[in-house]
Amino acid sequence: MFFSHHKNPIRHGAMCILLSGSLILAGCGGGAGRAPELPSNPSAAETELHDRSAAMTKTIVEAIAVGALAGAAVGLFDRDVDGNAYGELGLGGYLLAGALAGAVAGTYVGFLQRDFANKEARLERARADIRANNAETLATLQVMQRVLDQQTRELDTLRAAVAAGTVDSAQLDREIKNARLNLHEMEQAADGAAARYNGFKKARRLVAVRGGENIDDELAVLSERIAQMRQVADDLSEQI
């Protein structure tokens, strides 16, 4: 269990706020532009694309709230049952973390300003966040490429069969509809990645430290991956 037998009711309540907020966010869908359905008989790659696109449409702060933040809080709240070691932020800081999970209305810059006292700490956290984000973006790009390859083969096969008269054109029309749904997911994922890029870029000045250390290298990686995502989406668009 998360807590010892010496439960502090305030601490326990704060943990409940954090975890319940995370569960609420995890159960929510993507933004208003989400595709209403998966392709018919979706492949494993298409299903993964749908899920990753939904994840990418969450803001940086939402992603923190439903991911690493809740996991970190489990360890933090269990460190000292006598209330002697709540960490740098104190109990109030953990209650703010619970509010973050429940409300997530703030910006990433606001999150760093509020929860990290100096630029060194902010830089360390921002680097960890953007690197995790870049790994997520790479995984999304890779599944996009798999869907593109799969979709291209299916459309080419069906078009050849329709031309040969061995397949009804309605089957090709259904596959084109599926391709449009996949394209929408790709565009949503790329737009979500671009929105996160803007959030990280706004934090760049806030995390700069002496000696020029910053998140420029990580931003460059993210920018390149967004360009690659848009190229994959463009390639699929040309197939439709």
Backbone hydrogen bonds in HBPLUS format (Angstrom, degrees):
<---DONOR---> <-ACCEPTOR-->    atom                        ^
c    i                          cat <-CA-CA->   ^        H-A-AA   ^      H-
h    n   atom  resd res      DA  || num        DHA   H-A  angle D-A-AA Bond
n    s   type  num  typ     dist DA aas  dist angle  dist       angle   num
A0012-HIS N   A0008-ASN O   2.86 MM   4  6.03 163.0  1.89 160.2 166.0     1
A0013-GLY N   A0009-PRO O   2.92 MM   4  5.97 152.7  2.00 137.1 144.3     2
A0014-ALA N   A0010-ILE O   2.93 MM   4  6.22 154.8  1.99 148.8 155.6     3
A0015-MET N   A0011-ARG O   2.97 MM   4  6.26 156.9  2.02 150.5 156.4     4
A0016-CYS N   A0012-HIS O   3.00 MM   4  6.27 154.4  2.07 145.7 152.8     5
A0017-ILE N   A0013-GLY O   2.97 MM   4  6.29 152.6  2.05 147.5 154.6     6
A0018-LEU N   A0014-ALA O   3.06 MM   4  6.36 161.4  2.10 149.6 153.8     7
A0019-LEU N   A0015-MET O   2.91 MM   4  6.16 172.6  1.91 160.6 161.4     8
A0020-SER N   A0016-CYS O   2.85 MM   4  5.81 163.8  1.88 148.2 153.8     9
A0021-GLY N   A0017-ILE O   2.94 MM   4  5.95 155.3  2.01 143.6 150.9    10
A0022-SER N   A0018-LEU O   3.03 MM   4  6.24 152.9  2.10 144.1 151.5    11
A0023-LEU N   A0019-LEU O   2.95 MM   4  6.22 155.0  2.01 148.9 155.4    12
A0024-ILE N   A0020-SER O   2.99 MM   4  6.21 156.0  2.05 148.0 154.1    13
A0025-LEU N   A0021-GLY O   3.06 MM   4  6.32 164.0  2.08 149.1 152.8    14
A0026-ALA N   A0022-SER O   2.85 MM   4  6.02 156.5  1.90 148.4 155.7    15
A0027-GLY N   A0023-LEU O   3.03 MM   4  6.16 139.5  2.20 140.8 150.2    16
A0027-GLY N   A0024-ILE O   3.21 MM   3  5.26 129.5  2.48  94.7 107.6    17
A0028-CYS N   A0025-LEU O   3.10 MM   3  5.22 152.7  2.18 103.2 111.6    18
A0034-ARG N   A0031-GLY O   3.14 MM   3  5.72 158.8  2.19 124.8 124.4    19
A0047-THR N   A0043-SER O   3.00 MM   4  6.26 159.0  2.05 151.2 156.7    20
A0048-GLU N   A0044-ALA O   2.97 MM   4  6.18 157.9  2.02 146.3 152.5    21
A0049-LEU N   A0045-ALA O   2.87 MM   4  6.07 153.2  1.94 145.1 152.9    22
A0050-HIS N   A0046-GLU O   3.01 MM   4  6.23 160.1  2.05 146.5 151.0    23
A0051-ASP N   A0047-THR O   3.07 MM   4  6.37 159.4  2.11 148.3 153.3    24
A0052-ARG N   A0048-GLU O   2.82 MM   4  5.99 166.4  1.83 156.2 160.2    25
A0053-SER N   A0049-LEU O   2.83 MM   4  5.88 155.6  1.89 150.4 157.2    26
A0054-ALA N   A0050-HIS O   3.14 MM   4  6.33 156.5  2.19 141.7 147.6    27
A0055-ALA N   A0051-ASP O   3.05 MM   4  6.36 152.5  2.13 144.5 152.0    28
A0056-MET N   A0052-ARG O   2.89 MM   4  6.11 156.4  1.94 148.9 155.1    29
A0057-THR N   A0053-SER O   3.17 MM   4  6.40 133.4  2.40 143.2 153.9    30
A0058-LYS N   A0055-ALA O   3.15 MM   3  5.68 161.4  2.19 112.6 118.4    31
A0063-ALA N   A0059-THR O   2.90 MM   4  6.11 159.6  1.94 151.4 157.1    32
A0064-ILE N   A0060-ILE O   2.93 MM   4  6.25 152.0  2.01 149.1 156.9    33
A0065-ALA N   A0061-VAL O   2.95 MM   4  6.15 158.5  2.00 146.4 152.4    34
A0066-VAL N   A0062-GLU O   3.03 MM   4  6.29 149.9  2.12 152.5 159.0    35
A0067-GLY N   A0063-ALA O   3.08 MM   4  5.89 116.3  2.50 134.4 148.7    36
A0067-GLY N   A0064-ILE O   3.23 MM   3  5.14 148.5  2.34  97.3 106.6    37
A0069-LEU N   A0064-ILE O   3.09 MM   5  5.49 149.4  2.19 147.5 153.0    38
A0072-ALA N   A0068-ALA O   2.90 MM   4  6.05 158.6  1.94 157.4 162.8    39
A0073-ALA N   A0069-LEU O   3.05 MM   4  6.21 152.4  2.13 147.1 154.6    40
A0076-LEU N   A0072-ALA O   3.12 MM   4  6.38 162.2  2.15 150.5 156.1    41
A0077-PHE N   A0073-ALA O   2.93 MM   4  5.93 168.7  1.94 155.0 156.0    42
A0078-ASP N   A0075-GLY O   3.25 MM   3  5.30 138.6  2.43  97.3 108.7    43
A0079-ARG N   A0076-LEU O   3.47 MM   3  5.57 169.3  2.48 108.4 109.5    44
A0083-GLY N   A0080-ASP O   3.15 MM   3  5.56 166.0  2.17 114.1 117.1    45
A0090-GLY N   A0087-GLY O   3.27 MM   3  5.58 141.8  2.43 106.2 116.1    46
A0093-GLY N   A0090-GLY O   2.94 MM   3  5.33 129.5  2.20 106.4 119.4    47
A0094-TYR N   A0091-LEU O   3.01 MM   3  5.19 120.9  2.37 100.0 114.5    48
A0095-LEU N   A0091-LEU O   3.02 MM   4  6.40 151.9  2.10 152.0 160.5    49
A0096-LEU N   A0092-GLY O   2.96 MM   4  6.26 147.1  2.07 142.2 151.3    50
A0097-ALA N   A0093-GLY O   2.94 MM   4  6.29 142.2  2.09 137.1 148.1    51
A0098-GLY N   A0094-TYR O   2.92 MM   4  6.29 147.4  2.02 143.8 152.2    52
A0099-ALA N   A0095-LEU O   2.92 MM   4  6.27 149.7  2.01 142.5 151.2    53
A0100-LEU N   A0096-LEU O   2.81 MM   4  6.11 146.8  1.91 145.0 154.6    54
A0101-ALA N   A0097-ALA O   3.05 MM   4  6.39 156.8  2.11 146.8 151.5    55
A0102-GLY N   A0098-GLY O   2.99 MM   4  6.24 146.3  2.10 143.2 152.9    56
A0103-ALA N   A0099-ALA O   2.77 MM   4  5.75 150.1  1.86 152.7 159.1    57
A0104-VAL N   A0100-LEU O   2.95 MM   4  4.91 137.0  2.14 123.2 136.6    58
A0111-PHE N   A0107-THR O   3.01 MM   4  6.29 151.0  2.09 143.1 151.1    59
A0112-LEU N   A0108-TYR O   3.01 MM   4  6.33 161.3  2.04 154.4 157.6    60
A0113-GLN N   A0109-VAL O   2.92 MM   4  6.15 165.3  1.95 155.5 159.9    61
A0114-ARG N   A0110-GLY O   2.95 MM   4  5.98 157.3  2.00 147.1 153.0    62
A0115-ASP N   A0111-PHE O   3.06 MM   4  6.04 163.7  2.08 150.2 154.4    63
A0116-PHE N   A0112-LEU O   3.07 MM   4  5.51 138.9  2.24 143.1 146.7    64
A0122-ARG N   A0118-ASN O   3.01 MM   4  6.27 158.5  2.05 149.8 156.8    65
A0123-LEU N   A0119-LYS O   2.74 MM   4  5.87 157.1  1.80 149.5 155.4    66
A0124-GLU N   A0120-GLU O   3.02 MM   4  6.23 163.0  2.05 147.5 151.8    67
A0125-ARG N   A0121-ALA O   3.03 MM   4  6.24 162.8  2.06 148.0 152.5    68
A0126-ALA N   A0122-ARG O   2.78 MM   4  5.92 164.0  1.80 151.6 156.9    69
A0127-ARG N   A0123-LEU O   2.87 MM   4  5.98 162.9  1.90 152.7 157.0    70
A0128-ALA N   A0124-GLU O   3.12 MM   4  6.31 159.1  2.17 142.6 148.4    71
A0129-ASP N   A0125-ARG O   2.89 MM   4  6.15 159.4  1.93 153.3 159.1    72
A0130-ILE N   A0126-ALA O   2.88 MM   4  6.04 169.0  1.89 155.6 158.1    73
A0131-ARG N   A0127-ARG O   2.94 MM   4  5.94 155.4  2.00 146.2 153.2    74
A0132-ALA N   A0128-ALA O   3.06 MM   4  6.17 156.8  2.12 142.1 148.4    75
A0133-ASN N   A0129-ASP O   2.87 MM   4  6.07 154.5  1.94 144.5 152.7    76
A0134-ASN N   A0130-ILE O   2.77 MM   4  5.95 150.4  1.86 142.0 150.0    77
A0135-ALA N   A0131-ARG O   3.03 MM   4  6.26 148.5  2.13 143.0 150.6    78
A0136-GLU N   A0132-ALA O   3.04 MM   4  6.34 154.5  2.11 145.4 152.3    79
A0137-THR N   A0133-ASN O   2.81 MM   4  6.09 153.2  1.88 148.8 157.1    80
A0138-LEU N   A0134-ASN O   2.91 MM   4  6.07 154.0  1.97 142.6 149.1    81
A0139-ALA N   A0135-ALA O   3.07 MM   4  6.30 161.7  2.10 146.6 151.0    82
A0140-THR N   A0136-GLU O   3.02 MM   4  6.27 151.2  2.10 143.9 151.9    83
A0141-LEU N   A0137-THR O   2.86 MM   4  6.12 158.6  1.91 150.1 156.1    84
A0142-GLN N   A0138-LEU O   2.90 MM   4  6.15 157.9  1.95 152.9 158.6    85
A0143-VAL N   A0139-ALA O   3.13 MM   4  6.39 155.2  2.19 143.8 149.4    86
A0144-MET N   A0140-THR O   2.93 MM   4  6.15 150.5  2.02 147.4 156.5    87
A0145-GLN N   A0141-LEU O   3.00 MM   4  6.30 152.8  2.08 148.8 155.2    88
A0146-ARG N   A0142-GLN O   3.10 MM   4  6.42 152.0  2.18 142.1 149.5    89
A0147-VAL N   A0143-VAL O   2.97 MM   4  6.20 159.5  2.01 149.1 154.0    90
A0148-LEU N   A0144-MET O   2.89 MM   4  6.14 157.9  1.94 148.6 155.2    91
A0149-ASP N   A0145-GLN O   2.95 MM   4  6.17 166.9  1.97 151.5 154.2    92
A0150-GLN N   A0146-ARG O   2.97 MM   4  6.11 164.2  1.99 148.6 153.4    93
A0151-GLN N   A0147-VAL O   2.75 MM   4  5.84 164.3  1.78 152.9 157.8    94
A0152-THR N   A0148-LEU O   2.86 MM   4  5.96 158.3  1.91 151.9 157.6    95
A0153-ARG N   A0149-ASP O   3.13 MM   4  6.34 162.0  2.17 146.3 150.5    96
A0154-GLU N   A0150-GLN O   3.07 MM   4  6.33 163.1  2.10 150.5 155.1    97
A0155-LEU N   A0151-GLN O   2.94 MM   4  6.09 166.0  1.96 153.2 156.8    98
A0156-ASP N   A0152-THR O   2.95 MM   4  6.03 163.0  1.98 149.3 154.6    99
A0157-THR N   A0153-ARG O   2.96 MM   4  6.08 161.2  2.00 149.0 154.2   100
A0158-LEU N   A0154-GLU O   2.99 MM   4  6.15 163.3  2.02 148.2 152.8   101
A0159-ARG N   A0155-LEU O   2.88 MM   4  5.98 161.5  1.92 151.0 156.3   102
A0160-ALA N   A0156-ASP O   3.07 MM   4  6.20 157.1  2.12 144.4 150.4   103
A0161-ALA N   A0157-THR O   2.98 MM   4  6.20 152.4  2.06 143.4 151.6   104
A0162-VAL N   A0158-LEU O   2.81 MM   4  6.03 157.1  1.86 152.2 158.1   105
A0163-ALA N   A0159-ARG O   2.99 MM   4  6.14 160.1  2.03 144.3 149.8   106
A0164-ALA N   A0160-ALA O   2.97 MM   4  6.18 139.9  2.13 138.3 149.4   107
A0165-GLY N   A0161-ALA O   2.95 MM   4  6.09 111.5  2.43 133.0 149.8   108
A0166-THR N   A0161-ALA O   2.94 MM   5  5.26 147.7  2.04 156.4 154.3   109
A0165-GLY N   A0162-VAL O   3.01 MM   3  4.94 147.0  2.12  96.9 107.3   110
A0171-GLN N   A0168-ASP O   3.09 MM   3  5.77 143.5  2.23 115.4 123.2   111
A0173-ASP N   A0169-SER O   2.95 MM   4  6.28 155.0  2.01 149.4 156.8   112
A0174-ARG N   A0170-ALA O   2.98 MM   4  6.26 151.3  2.07 144.1 150.9   113
A0175-GLU N   A0171-GLN O   3.11 MM   4  6.40 151.9  2.20 141.7 149.0   114
A0176-ILE N   A0172-LEU O   2.90 MM   4  6.20 149.7  1.99 150.3 159.1   115
A0177-LYS N   A0173-ASP O   2.99 MM   4  6.29 150.3  2.08 144.1 152.0   116
A0178-ASN N   A0174-ARG O   3.01 MM   4  6.36 153.8  2.08 143.3 150.3   117
A0179-ALA N   A0175-GLU O   2.87 MM   4  6.16 152.3  1.95 143.9 151.8   118
A0180-ARG N   A0176-ILE O   2.95 MM   4  6.24 148.8  2.05 145.6 153.4   119
A0181-LEU N   A0177-LYS O   3.08 MM   4  6.44 151.3  2.16 147.6 155.0   120
A0182-ASN N   A0178-ASN O   2.98 MM   4  6.32 158.8  2.02 151.6 157.3   121
A0183-LEU N   A0179-ALA O   2.83 MM   4  6.06 152.1  1.91 145.8 154.2   122
A0184-HIS N   A0180-ARG O   2.94 MM   4  6.16 154.5  2.01 144.5 150.8   123
A0185-GLU N   A0181-LEU O   3.11 MM   4  6.44 154.7  2.17 146.2 152.3   124
A0186-MET N   A0182-ASN O   2.99 MM   4  6.31 156.9  2.05 148.8 154.9   125
A0187-GLU N   A0183-LEU O   2.91 MM   4  6.19 162.4  1.94 155.6 159.9   126
A0188-GLN N   A0184-HIS O   2.90 MM   4  6.11 157.5  1.95 149.3 155.8   127
A0189-ALA N   A0185-GLU O   2.91 MM   4  6.14 158.2  1.96 149.5 155.2   128
A0190-ALA N   A0186-MET O   2.95 MM   4  6.21 162.6  1.99 152.0 156.4   129
A0191-ASP N   A0187-GLU O   2.90 MM   4  6.06 158.6  1.94 147.8 154.0   130
A0192-GLY N   A0188-GLN O   2.89 MM   4  6.09 154.3  1.96 146.8 154.0   131
A0193-ALA N   A0189-ALA O   2.93 MM   4  6.19 156.6  1.99 148.6 154.8   132
A0194-ALA N   A0190-ALA O   2.94 MM   4  6.15 152.2  2.02 145.0 152.7   133
A0195-ALA N   A0191-ASP O   2.94 MM   4  6.20 150.7  2.03 145.2 152.9   134
A0196-ARG N   A0192-GLY O   3.03 MM   4  6.32 153.9  2.10 145.9 152.7   135
A0197-TYR N   A0193-ALA O   2.91 MM   4  6.18 151.7  1.99 143.5 151.9   136
A0198-ASN N   A0194-ALA O   3.03 MM   4  6.35 156.2  2.09 147.1 152.1   137
A0199-GLY N   A0195-ALA O   3.08 MM   4  6.40 148.7  2.18 140.9 149.6   138
A0199-GLY N   A0196-ARG O   3.04 MM   3  4.92 114.5  2.48  91.8 108.2   139
A0200-PHE N   A0196-ARG O   2.89 MM   4  6.23 160.1  1.93 158.4 162.6   140
A0201-LYS N   A0197-TYR O   2.82 MM   4  6.02 157.9  1.87 151.5 158.6   141
A0202-LYS N   A0198-ASN O   3.02 MM   4  6.17 150.3  2.11 143.2 149.7   142
A0203-ALA N   A0200-PHE O   2.98 MM   3  5.13 131.9  2.22  97.8 111.5   143
A0204-ARG N   A0201-LYS O   3.09 MM   3  5.11 158.2  2.14 103.3 110.1   144
A0207-VAL N   A0203-ALA O   3.20 MM   4  6.43 138.1  2.38 153.3 163.7   145
A0209-VAL N   A0213-GLU O   3.28 MM   4  5.56 161.3  2.32 151.0 155.4   146
A0212-GLY N   A0209-VAL O   3.18 MM   3  5.98 136.0  2.39 141.3 144.8   147
A0219-LEU N   A0215-ILE O   2.90 MM   4  6.13 154.8  1.96 153.7 161.9   148
A0220-ALA N   A0216-ASP O   2.93 MM   4  6.14 152.8  2.00 149.1 155.9   149
A0221-VAL N   A0217-ASP O   3.11 MM   4  6.43 153.0  2.19 145.5 152.2   150
A0222-LEU N   A0218-GLU O   3.03 MM   4  6.30 161.7  2.07 149.0 153.6   151
A0223-SER N   A0219-LEU O   2.87 MM   4  6.08 160.1  1.91 150.8 156.3   152
A0224-GLU N   A0220-ALA O   3.05 MM   4  6.24 158.7  2.10 146.2 151.2   153
A0225-ARG N   A0221-VAL O   3.03 MM   4  6.30 155.0  2.10 148.1 155.1   154
A0226-ILE N   A0222-LEU O   2.96 MM   4  6.20 151.8  2.04 151.0 158.5   155
A0227-ALA N   A0223-SER O   3.09 MM   4  6.37 157.5  2.14 146.4 152.1   156
A0228-GLN N   A0224-GLU O   3.00 MM   4  6.30 151.3  2.09 144.5 152.4   157
A0229-MET N   A0225-ARG O   2.88 MM   4  6.12 151.3  1.96 145.1 152.9   158
A0230-ARG N   A0226-ILE O   2.97 MM   4  6.26 159.0  2.01 151.7 156.7   159
A0231-GLN N   A0227-ALA O   3.01 MM   4  6.24 146.1  2.13 140.2 149.8   160
A0232-VAL N   A0228-GLN O   3.01 MM   4  6.29 156.7  2.06 149.0 154.2   161
A0233-ALA N   A0229-MET O   3.03 MM   4  6.33 162.4  2.06 150.2 154.9   162
A0234-ASP N   A0230-ARG O   2.87 MM   4  6.10 154.2  1.94 144.3 151.6   163
A0235-ASP N   A0231-GLN O   2.87 MM   4  6.12 152.8  1.94 147.8 155.3   164
A0236-LEU N   A0232-VAL O   3.00 MM   4  6.34 153.4  2.08 149.6 156.3   165
A0237-SER N   A0233-ALA O   2.90 MM   4  6.14 158.5  1.95 148.9 155.4   166
A0238-GLU N   A0234-ASP O   3.06 MM   4  6.34 146.7  2.18 145.7 153.2   167
A0239-GLN N   A0236-LEU O   2.85 MM   3  5.15 143.4  1.98 106.4 118.1   168
A0240-ILE N   A0237-SER O   3.21 MM   3  5.44 154.5  2.28 105.3 112.7   169
